[in-house]
Amino acid sequence: MILKYWLTISLLVASLLLISTQVFGSFVYYPPEEFAKECPVIIAGTITETDNNSAYIRVDAIFKNVLKDAELRIDDILPVRTSPIREYIEDGKVMSMWTSVDIRYDKGTVGIWLIALYDKAYGFTIERNPVQHQSLADEDALRTKGVFLTEKEVLPDGNMADKLYSTDEWVIKIKQEEPTRMRTRKEREERERRFYATSVVAGTRVRQAAYDSGHDLFMWSKEYEKPDGQGDKNRFEAGVFIGYVSGVNIARRGHRSGVPSLDFCTPPAVTRSQLCDVVAKYLEEHPNERGALGGFSADVVVTLALAEAFPCK
């Protein structure tokens, strides 16, 4: 029975991805090395407190700080903006509401933080995209990708040094670069949209596979990892996970989008179980990308996992 589940789901997912007009889910994925260009500060740290619209990060390591009027030291507490908590009254009780584009993190969350600054009055922010939170385990990989690189300038004595900005100068720079940055992103997204061509079946647009979240995929992976003989194993959800991974592999393997972190080339000899194990491990190690709220869609998470494990040469 589980074979029927994964085969049906894999063919469905592959079909939906191949005809979908929506490339990504709640958030467009940007490679961290690209997003880092918008971030004057990149640190490793732990969230020590949160409030309605902010998090307070204890600085554990500093990878980048190009602001000459915002000195940072180890153990400093850096306030950053997060999505606000939206409250409403129901039956006389104060309730909190989240949307699919909210990004907040719990107290105690650790990681590498790509901290953006677009407006001096608004301040530092980590609520633009989930890519702003990276795992500490990925430090070497991020360094290799150039995430921590800074612009250089020639000093009067001929030596090279990091180019530094005042906060005002950084905001002006970001605003001046915005048209170019948006044009580059739109061009890349358009390449992806051309790959996932529009299709209409019987006059009705097909449901998009990107409606499933990375969190959904993570929950299905937990069922997949249970031994077959375990009584509480949900065989349908395990089959959905296998089918989802297989479907994305069928639809996207070998496709060159121009974004290495989204391209994968799985070898012919790789087994279905190996693919599923890779994705399950990735989900476990990257909670920010499969968060119940504020994460990527299921198809994007599978793509990122397979691209990391099987990059195209």
DRENLUM-887732 format. One record per residue: residue in one letter; z, y, x of N, C-alpha, C in turn. Coordinates in pm, whole numbers, plus 32768, in hexadecimal, padded with zeros to 4 digits. Last residue first. Layout:
REM residues N
AZYXZYXZYX...
***
This chain:
REM residues 313
K7B9287B08ADD7B7987D18B6A7AFE88288B79C7C7687E889D97BEB87D18A007BD687FE8A90P7DB8874889CF7D6487BF89DE7CD587998A06F7E8186A1893E7DF8867689607D9D86F1896EA7F77871D89127F748697894D7EE9866F8980E7F34881488A67F8E880E89187F848788895FA7E9387C787D37E598818883E7EB0881888BAL7F48874287317EDE86F487707E9B874287E1A7FED881D86E6802587A687297FBA87598772L7F3988CA86677F8188F686DF7FB7887F872DT7EEB8825858C7E89885485EE7ECC887E8670V7FDD880985037F9C8792853A7F3887BB85A7V7FFF891984BE806188D78515802588588553V7F24894284147F2E898D84917F8E894984F1D7F60889A833F7EE9887F838F7EEB88C98413A804D891082D7804F888983117FD7886F836AS807D8A6A833980568A0282DC804C897C8325F81A18AEC83E981138ADB83D380F98A6E836CG82C48B96835B827D8B4583BB81E98B3E839BG83668C1782A083388C62831382F28C0F837CL843F8B16824884098B98822383DC8BDE82A2A84618A2D82D084598A25823D84228AA88204G83968A2283F9840A8A4F83AE83F58A458318R82F289CE84BE82F189808441836689A783E9E83188A73859282908A69855F82888A1884DDN84218A5B85D783F28ADC85A683688AD48568P843E8955863D846F897485B6843C89F9857FH83BC889786FE8391892086E083BD89478652E840A8791871A842387EA878B83FE887C876EE83B8871186328446870E86568466877986BDL82A58735864082F1876F85D18385877885F1Y826C8697872082548727872382A4876E86B5K82A5859786BE82F385CD873082E586668735A81E0858285FA826D857985D482C685B48642V80F7858E8699811385F9863881A785F8860EV810F84A38730810085258771812885968713D811483E18669818983F186BF818684798705C801183FB86048083841A85AE810284308601L7F7B83A686E17F69842C86AB7FE284568658Q7FD6829E86F37FEC82FB87627FDF838B8733S7F77823286038008823A861B8028829D868BR7E66823B862D7EA0828B85C27F36829C85D8T7E138246878E7E2F8203870F7E6A826386AAV7D05829888647D8982B888307D9C827787A6A7C05826F88C27C5F81FC88C17CE782198884P7B84836788C07B5B830088617BBF828D8854P7C6C847C88DB7C17841589177BF683A888B2T7C5485B8883D7C9A853888457C3C84CD887DC7C5386E788877BED867F88977C3485F988AAF7C95882187EB7CC187A288247C4D87408826D7CEE897587D07C84891287E37CBD8892881FL7DAA8A3687CD7D8589FF874B7D1989938756S7DC98A9388CA7E408A5A888C7E268A2587FFP7CCA8B0589047CF28A82893B7D688A4388F5V7BEC8B8888377C7B8B99884E7CB28B148880G7AF18B4087FE7AFF8BAD885D7B908BCD887AS7AD58A6287687AE88ADF87207AE68B58877BR7A31894187697A5789AB87C77A5C8A2F877CH7A8887FC87057A59888086DA7A8B88EA873CG7AFE870F874F7A86873887957A4F87BF876CR7B8986DC86107B7E86B0869B7AF786DB86D5R7B99872385017B99878C85677B85875C85F6A7B92864E84477B4F86CC84277B3A872584A1I7C29857E84BA7B9E856784937B5285EB8485N7D21860184D87CD985CD854C7C4485B8852DV7D63863083CF7D4C86A184287CFE867484A3G7D7C8521837C7D1A857A83407CFB85F28396S7E5184BE84137DCC848384237D6084E083EDV7F1F855E83AE7EFE8562843C7E70852D8453Y7F15850E82A07F03859A82C57ED985A58357G7F4883FC82A97EC8842D82787EAD84BC82A0I804F83FA83057FE583B883537F5D83EE832BF80C78486822C80CD84B982B5805D847E830AV809283D88157805D84608153805B849B81E0G812782FA81A6809682F081A080538378819CA82268364818881FB8336820C8163832D8212E8220838B80748226840080CC820083DB815BF82138279802281AA82D87FFC81A9834F805BR82FA82088082827A81DC80BA8208823B8095N841E826880DD83BE829280778332827680ADK8523818E812484A981CB8157844B81EB80E3D860B810E80E885F8819180AC857A81D880DFG85FF8017817585F7801A80E385DA80A280A8Q85347FCB828385A6801982558597803481BFG84587F4B82EB84B57EFC829C85297F498262D83D6800D838483977FDD830983F97F9182B0P84AC811583FB8473808E8407843E805D8381K8446826D83EB84A3820383C18461817A83D1E8379831B841E83C382E884908428827B846AY831E8367832082C583198377831482D583E8E83EF840A82D183DA838B828B8381832E82DFK83CA84DC837E844984958383843D840D833CS82D5853F832E82DD84FA83B0835F84AB83BDW831385C3824482C58547823B82CF84F882BEM8399869D82B483E38641825D839885BD824FF82C28714833C833786E68386838786818334L821C875F826A81ED86FC82CB826286BF8319D82B9882581F4829387AD81A9826C873C8209H82B888DB82C88336889C82A1831B881E824FG81B5893082CB81E388E3833C8266889D831ES8137890981778176895181E6819988F38259D800A890E80C0807D88C280EF80B38904816DY7F2E89AF80A87F9F89CC8052801C897F807DA7E5B895B81407EBC89B281837F3089D78129A7DA988D980A17E10888780E17E7C88DC8121Q7D5A89707F6D7D5789757FFE7DCA8925803AR7C9189017E5D7D17891F7E927D1589157F2AV7B4989827E337BA189127E517C2789447E84R7AD48A417D237AF88A3E7DB17B6089CF7DC9T79E989C27C437A7589E67C5A7A9589DB7CEEG78ED895F7C16790789EA7BEF79958A177C07A78F388667C8D78EB88707BFA791388FA7BC9V797288F97DA5795A88787D67796188887CD0V790889BE7EA9793689C17E1E7910893C7DDFS795D8A297FEE791F89C57F98795A89D27F0CT79378AD18124795A8AD4809779138A66804BA798E8A34825F79318A78820579608A6F8174Y7A238A5683647A558A1F82E67A098A618274F79818AEA8413798E8A59842479BD8A1783A3R799F8BEA83BC79188BB183B6791C8B1A83C6R7AAB8C0F83F27A808C07836779F48BCC835BE7AA98C1E850A7AEB8BAF84C87ABB8BA08438R7A1E8D0C852979E78C9285647A248C178522E7AD38DB784AE7A528DA1846F7A0E8D2584A8E7BA48DB985647BBA8D7D84E07B368D60849AR7B278E4286337B518DB886477B668D7185C1E7AF98F3A85B97A888EED85ED7AAE8E5B8600K7BFC8F8B85837BA18F7085147B298F1F8541R7C5F8FAF86867C998F4A862F7C3B8F2685BDT7BBE908386E07BBE900387277BF48F9386CFR7C07914B862A7B7D911D86307B7290958673M7D14917086697CF0913E85E57C61910885E4R7CFB91D6876D7D46915B87577D20911D86D0T7C6D92C387417C33925987947C7691D4877AP7D299351869D7CA19330866D7C6092C086BCE7E18935A874D7E15931086CF7D8792F1869EE7E3093F988287DF09377883B7DDC932A87B9Q7EBD94D387C97E3694E887FB7DEA94648808K7FB1945B878C7F60949387207ED094A9874CI80079414888D7FF293AB88287F9993DF87B7K8020951589037FC494B1893B7FA2944788D3I80EE95848868806995C3886A8001955F889BV81BE94D588AD819294DD88228107951B881AW81D5951289C281B0948A8995817A948D8906E8227961C89BF81A695F989FB8178956F89CED83259602894882BC965089068232962B893CT83AA956C8A0E8398953489878328957D893DS82F095808B41835E95A98AEB8344956C8A62Y828694728C12826C94D28BA882F095048B70L81FF93F48D49826C940B8CEA8247947A8C88K816092F98DF0814B93798DAF81B493898D42D81E792638F1081D4925E8E8081BF92EA8E49A812B92AF903F81A792A38FF3818692968F5FM80AE92A8918C809B928E90FD8123927F90BAN809493AD928980C7932F925480AC932591BDG804894AB92D57FE4944192DA801393BB92A6D80F5957592AD80F895369332809694C1933FP80CB95B5919F809996109207809895D29293L806F947A90FF80CD94E491218093953E918EV7FA09401900A7FAB9418909A8007948F90B2E800E931C8F097FD9939D8F357FF393AD8FCAK7FE092168E16800892468E9A7FCC92D08EB4E8069917E8CF1800391D18D32803B92018DB9T80F890328D0380FE90C08CE3808891078D26L81348EE98C7C80ED8F458CD580F98FD58CA5F819A8E268BDD81FA8E848C1781B78EEC8C73V80C28D898B91810C8DD18B2981668E3D8B65G801F8CE78C2A801F8D768C44806A8DC98BDEK802A8BD88C1E7FC98C1A8BC67FC38CB18BDCT81008BA88CC7807A8B7F8CF1800F8BC58C9ER81D08BFF8C2381B58C458CA181288C268CD1L81C48B418B5B81AB8BCD8B3A818A8C1D8BB7A820E8A5F8BEE818A8A648BAE81658AF48B8CD83138AA18C3782AD8A8D8C9F82218A978C64E83908AB58B33838A8B268B91831C8B158BF9D83BC89FF8A6D83308A248A8783238A948AEDA84C489E28A3C848489768A8783F489998AADL84FE8AB1899285248ABF8A2084DF8A568A76S83F78AFA88AA84608AA188DC847E8ABC896FQ83CA8C3F881783998BCC8861840F8B7A8895H83758D26872F83E58CCF875783AB8C538797Q82878D9A86F182E58DEA873F83618D9C8769V81FB8CFF864781E08CEA86D582408D3A872DP822C8D58854382838CEF857C826E8CD88611N82168EBD853381D28E3D853882308DD48574R82BF8F9D8504822F8FA784EC81EC8F1F84E2E83C98FB1853E83A58F7F84B983118F8C849BI844F901F860D84228F94862183F38F5A859DT845A9168869E844A910F862C841E90838657F84F692A286EC84C49220871584BE91C1869DG84B193BE860E84F39375867A84B292F08699Y8478948C855E84909405852984D493AD8590A84509565860784BA956D85A384DD94E3856DK8375950E86A183F5952B86E28468952C867DD82A89401865E82D69483862D8362949C8664Y8275931586D78203935E86A0822793EC8676L82C7921887A482F392A08784827792EF8758A833E90C287BD82D7912887AC831691AF878CI839F8FC4888683D390328835836F90A48834L83B48E82888F834C8EE488AB83668F5A8850W84B08DB9890B848D8E1888A184268E7C88D4I85128C72892584CF8CDF896C84948D398901G86508C08889C85C28BFE88B885948C6D8913V87358BB4879387168BD4881F86808BC98834T88078C09868B87808BE386B387658C108743G88FA8C71864088FC8C00869988728BD286C6K889F8CCA84F988FB8CE0856889018C6185BDD87478C9284A287D68C7F849188238CA7850EY86448D7C845D867A8D0F84AE87118D0A849CR85238DCA839885AE8DE283BD85DE8D69840DI840E8E3D830784398DFB838284C68E2883A1D83408E1881E883BD8E47822383DC8DF882A2V826D8DB7815F824F8E0581D782CD8E458213S82C18D36807E82818CE580E5825E8D328162T840A8DC28036837B8DAF801B833F8D628090W854C8D9D7F9F84F58D9A801484658D917FE4M866F8E2C7F1485E78DFC7F00859A8E057F84S87BA8DF87E9E875F8E217F0886D78DE27EF2M88888E7E7D9788388E137DD087DD8E4C7E3CV89B08EBF7CFE89528EF67D5F890B8E827DA4K89DD8E7D7BA189F38E5A7C2C89888E997C85G89A08EA87A9B8A128EEF7AD28A308ED17B63D88B68E1A7A7C892F8DEC7A3889AC8E297A75E88488EAD7B9A88268E467B3888A78E0F7AFEI87C88FB37C5788378F867C0488048F1E7BA0Y87548FA67DAB87428FC47D1E87B78F887CD1E86E38FFF7EF5874A8FD07E9887288FFA7E09R86518FA8801D86368FE47F9B86978FA97F34I86888FF4816686B28F9B80FA869E8FE38076P856C9050823585E7906D81EA860790018183S85098FBA836784EA8FD682DB856B8FEE828DT859D90698480856A8FF1843F8545901683AFR85B5912885AB859C9121851C856C909684F4V86C0910F8698863291058676862490F785DFP87A0917387978783916E870786EB916786F0L882590C4889F87AE911188798796910487E3I892C90CC8977890990A688EE8897910288C0D893890508AC9892A90BD8A68890B908389DFD892B8F758B6E899E8F7C8B13899D8FF88AB9I886C90228C5F889D8FA28C2C891F8FB88BE0R87DF91588BEE882B91098C4E885390848C0DL86E792538BCF872591D98B9D876D91928C0FE868A939D8B7786BC93408BDD870192C98B9AA85B3944B8B1085FC93E58AC4862B93798B24D850794F08B92857A952F8B5185C694CC8AF8K843994598BF1849194968C55850A94DB8C16L83C7932A8B9183F793A88B5B845C93E58BBCV8379922F8BCC8328929A8C06835193238BCFN83F291068C0B842291828BCF83D991F58C13K84048FA98C0C83AD901F8C0D83F690938BCCF84CA8EF28C1E84498ECD8C5683EC8F458C62I86188EC58C4085B58F2E8C2685338F088C6DA87138E088B9986B38E168C08864D8E7E8BDED87C98E3B8AD087EA8DD58B34878D8DD88BACV88458F2389F987DE8F118A5F880F8EAC8AC7R887F8EE388AB88BE8EED892E88568ECB8998I88018F8F879B87E48F2787FD882F8F43887FY88258FB18653885C8FE886CF88568F7A8738A874D9010854887918FA8859587BC8FE88618S872F90A98401873190AA84938770902B84CBN875B90D882F586D290E1832786C990E083BFN8869908B82BC8803908D82558774908D828BD88BF8FDE83EB88E690278373886D902D8317T89488EFF84E588DA8F2F849189138F858422E899A8EA8863989BE8ED985B4893E8EFC8569T89288E29871189BA8E23870389E98E52867AI88208D73878088498DCE871588DE8DBE86FCT87DC8D6888D7881B8D26886588408D8F87FEG86B88D6B89B4873A8D94898087648D488904A85CB8DEF8A8F86098D778A5786928DA18A25I84D38EED8A4885528EBD8A7D856E8E2F8A4CI83FB8FF28A6984018F628A4F847E8F2D8A94V837A91288A0383F190DE8A2F83E3904B8A09P8294918B899E82C491C58A1B833991798A57C819190E88909822290DE891B824C911A89A0E808A90C388ED80C691258892815D913188A8K80538FF48992801F907789B9805790E68961A80AA8F13891081038F4E897480D48FD889A1F7FD58EB6887D80398F06883880948F4F889CE7F518E2589487F118E9989097F798EF388C8E80008D5F898B7FD18DB589F77F888E3089C0P80258CD8889780908D2E88CB80628D8B8939P7F188CED87AE7F4C8CB388297FB88D0F8864Y7F608D0A865B7F308D4F86D17F698D0A874CY7F198CA685147F4E8C7D85967F0D8CD08603V7F7D8D5083F47F108D3384507F4C8D0F84D7F80568CC2830680448D1983787FC88CEF83C6S80308C0D823580748C8B821B805F8CEE828BG7F198B7482C07F6E8B7E824B7FAD8C07823EF7DB88B95831A7E458B8183367E968B9382B7V7CBC8B9E82A37CCE8B5E83247D5F8B3C833CQ7C2E8B6D81767CA98BA081B27CC48B568233T7B5C8AE881137B428B6F81437BBC8BA98187S7B12898E814B7B7089F781297B438A7E815EI7A8488B4818F7A47890D812D7A9F8983810AL7B17882B824A7A8C8848826B7A4D88AB8209L7C08880981C87C02885F823D7B738886825EL7BBF875580FF7BF087DA80DB7BE788398151S7B73867481957B1386B6813E7B3E8745811FA7C63863682157BED865582657B8786A08211V7D0385FE81337D23866F818B7CA9869781DDL7C7B851A80CC7C8D8593807C7CA6860D80D4L7C908465819D7C0B848D81707C13850E811ES7DA7845181AC7D5B847E82207CD184AE81F8I7DEF83EC80AD7E19847380D47DC584A68148T7D7A82EA80B87D568349804E7D7683D78079L7DFE828081977D6D828981957D3F82EF812DW7F0B828581517EDC82D781C17E4782E781C0Y7F0F81DC80657F3F826680637F0082B780D3K7EAF80E780C17E63812F805A7E8C81C28058L7F7C80A6816E7EF680B881A47EA181088141I804E807C80C3805480F381187FCC810F8156M80007F8780528000800080008000807F8056
***
